[in-house]
């Protein structure tokens, strides 16, 4: 098409005149910039290409980063982890072999994105998230998204979501809220990691994390202040009680003192909350990650010890007794993954006791089919949403809706060794999750999400509502 034909087709002289008139009406301080902005908006955004590259995640392992180009701007996103099959193989391997497997998986994903995905998305409107996600899904028909890898698909989908928000000239959380079909004003309660154990630390503590939930804060900013003050008091207490080498940090930035029981860890955290002066305003949560120490049908609470006492090889019913005691002795309000990923029976038994929130991580794998079963059998009462297990923004929104429809809690979660992309912060607000879990107030890949939530709260101003005591029941309607 010649320029003349283009000008006529798009009625450009009329649009230029409208832009000039608008600048006059607006008394624009800089008419050139105003008219340029006006004209820019007049051209609809279309995706012009998608480029991927390998970057490093928080573990120093290869991850996929995507740049989605439109005719107006470039939007960047990344997601942790490798493709499903390679990810599993990498998990089974160790050290440099693991890194090589991940690097191969990421290199494959980069190739597919640069060729097939880019070709499929060129020409699409970035505001049409569902259509874009469908086009991505159509390219990967393999079970569990093994061909492209859910993480690679997610990076493309997030980049498109950012482009859609930019085109609408609204913040990302607002665009996500529009996709969900609600208004975005609720800031989540942060589940802040303070102690690491399990596979995330070299100490003898079997469970993966102890977290604090500042439900009594008046807003998100105060919640983070209460959380980080408590974190620093905890450091002092650990120093006093366990010595300076106990202040090393684990995978999510929580301290990894050399303790071996859950109650030892909870005692340290309760002491820190008291010293910080937040008694009653901060509740506790644990991520047991029990799949990691399930042996046969039993749970080896000494799975990291070389010298086993034999006293700590527990049945699932023993574990229920332990959890019940912990809930009565501590302000423990949430237990994540209390049993093996396929132990539906005992998870249900614990949930039915109604002691606290029971959150499904490995149990659900953010998989709609598993969530459906857990809802109908009442196997748990909260979803841990790991978007890179789902694959696309549209599917992540769908599983949040599924959980909300069942009146479950929703914990939007990072991955260990996440990238510095802060998308899940916007997702937690846009989807009104009520809870976000993204590590300690330490380590860049954790802070980037918390800091984004601080910005969102500032931007929302008086419209922003901190979920606070309603952390389990924020509604999406
Ligand atoms: P991941 O879990 O190690 O599977 O990423 C992180 C978490 O559950 O907090």
Boltz pocket constraint, residues with backbone or C-beta under 6 A from the ligand:
constraints:
  - pocket:
      binder: B
      contacts: [[A, 287], [A, 361], [A, 413], [A, 414], [A, 415], [A, 416], [A, 417]]
      max_distance: 6.0
